[in-house]
Amino acid sequence: MPQLADFNVTLFDKVRSIYIDFTAPDAQKIKDIESITREAIRKPAGTGNLRANLGSSDTVAVMIEDQTRYSPKKVILKVLIEELEASGLERKNITIVVSLGTHRKLTSDELGDVYGKDIVKNYSVVNHDF
């Protein structure tokens, strides 16, 4: 991926430990997940922001973890989709792909519970078929 060309690989273990060691109490310490997520999406490290790099005719696949990983998925998707649409991208050009690994596919009800019923209703949300 060209965006990671300048990534210092010696930092990988440290960055990975943030994800591995992240717990439910850690999530509770973050008082405004939505604003923190929005700030991170608007000012990503090492690359330009989405609004500057996307147009209405582009297509985007958003990969997101399945229900077995603890994260604020609904908030992340809400904010990310708002930014994608603010760039001019049309809803029909956004596909959300659930990264299952070796886990089973989520049912329609589970997709709504995990990612939000509005997301599932208004966007293409698919289980990754490995």
C-alpha positions in Angstrom: 0.0 0.0 0.0 1.5 3.3 -1.0 0.1 5.1 2.1 2.4 2.9 4.2 5.6 3.3 2.2 7.1 5.6 4.8 5.8 3.7 7.8 8.6 2.9 10.3 8.2 -0.9 10.6 10.1 -0.8 13.9 7.0 0.7 15.4 4.7 -2.2 14.3 4.8 -4.1 17.6 4.1 -0.9 19.6 1.2 0.0 17.4 -0.1 -3.5 17.4 0.0 -3.7 21.2 -2.4 -0.8 21.4 -5.0 -2.9 19.6 -4.2 -6.2 21.4 -4.2 -4.6 24.9 -7.2 -2.4 24.4 -10.0 -3.4 26.9 -13.5 -2.4 27.6 -12.4 -0.2 30.5 -10.0 1.6 28.1 -13.0 2.3 25.8 -14.9 3.8 28.8 -12.1 6.3 29.4 -12.7 7.8 26.0 -15.4 10.3 26.7 -16.3 11.3 23.2 -15.6 8.5 20.8 -17.4 10.2 18.0 -15.4 13.4 18.0 -12.1 11.6 18.5 -13.0 9.3 15.5 -14.0 12.3 13.4 -10.8 14.1 14.1 -8.7 11.0 13.2 -10.6 10.6 9.9 -10.3 14.2 9.0 -6.6 14.4 9.9 -5.1 10.9 9.1 -1.4 10.3 9.8 0.8 10.2 6.7 -1.9 10.9 4.0 -4.4 13.4 2.8 -7.9 13.5 4.1 -10.8 11.7 2.4 -12.6 14.9 1.2 -9.5 15.9 -0.7 -8.9 12.5 -2.3 -12.4 11.3 -3.3 -14.9 12.3 -5.9 -18.5 11.4 -6.6 -17.7 8.7 -9.1 -15.2 6.9 -7.0 -16.0 3.6 -5.3 -15.0 2.7 -1.7 -15.0 -0.6 0.1 -14.9 -0.2 3.9 -13.4 -3.2 5.7 -14.6 -3.6 9.3 -14.1 -6.3 11.9 -16.9 -8.7 12.8 -18.7 -8.9 16.1 -15.9 -10.9 17.8 -13.7 -7.8 18.2 -14.5 -5.1 20.7 -14.7 -1.6 19.1 -17.2 1.2 18.6 -18.1 -0.1 15.2 -21.4 1.9 14.9 -19.7 5.1 15.7 -16.7 4.5 13.4 -19.0 3.6 10.5 -21.3 6.6 11.1 -18.5 9.1 11.1 -16.6 7.5 8.2 -19.7 7.4 6.0 -20.5 11.0 6.9 -17.0 11.9 5.7 -17.3 9.8 2.6 -20.6 11.4 1.6 -19.2 14.9 2.4 -16.5 14.2 -0.2 -19.3 13.9 -2.7 -19.3 10.1 -2.8 -22.7 8.6 -3.6 -24.2 5.9 -1.3 -24.4 3.4 -4.1 -20.6 3.6 -4.4 -20.0 2.6 -0.8 -19.7 -1.1 0.2 -19.1 -2.2 3.8 -17.3 -5.5 4.0 -17.4 -7.5 7.2 -14.0 -9.1 7.8 -14.9 -12.5 9.1 -11.5 -14.3 9.1 -12.6 -17.9 9.8 -15.8 -16.9 11.6 -19.3 -17.6 10.3 -21.3 -15.1 8.3 -23.5 -12.7 10.3 -27.2 -12.9 9.7 -29.2 -9.8 8.6 -30.4 -9.2 12.2 -26.8 -9.5 13.5 -25.5 -7.1 10.9 -28.1 -4.6 12.1 -27.3 -5.1 15.7 -23.6 -4.9 15.3 -23.3 -2.1 12.7 -26.6 -0.3 13.0 -29.9 -0.9 11.3 -29.7 2.4 9.4 -26.3 1.4 8.0 -27.5 -2.0 6.9 -30.7 -0.5 5.4 -29.0 2.3 3.4 -25.7 0.8 2.3 -24.4 -2.4 0.8 -23.1 -4.5 3.8 -21.7 -7.8 2.9 -20.0 -10.6 4.7 -16.5 -11.3 3.3 -16.6 -14.7 1.5 -13.2 -16.2 2.0 
